Amino acid sequence: MDAAPNYTTAALVMGAVNLLWILMVIRAVFGFGAVVAVGYGIDRLIVWRARRRRVG
């Protein structure tokens, strides 16, 4: 059986594309402040998860 292909780059690119269009929709509907708030929330979530993973 051959090794599985590495789709890491494709997954990261598609994740970035999805994040970009979601933020564009949020900006169109709610404005730039909502995009800043969502971005800050995502940042806090990533930091929280990283700290939690490091401790456990």
Rosetta blueprint (number, residue, H / E / L):
1 M L
2 D L
3 A L
4 A L
5 P L
6 N L
7 Y L
8 T H
9 T H
10 A H
11 A H
12 L H
13 V H
14 M H
15 G H
16 A H
17 V H
18 N H
19 L H
20 L H
21 W H
22 I H
23 L H
24 M H
25 V H
26 I H
27 R H
28 A H
29 V H
30 F H
31 G L
32 F H
33 G H
34 A H
35 V H
36 V H
37 A H
38 V H
39 G H
40 Y H
41 G H
42 I H
43 D H
44 R H
45 L H
46 I H
47 V H
48 W H
49 R H
50 A H
51 R H
52 R H
53 R H
54 R H
55 V H
56 G L
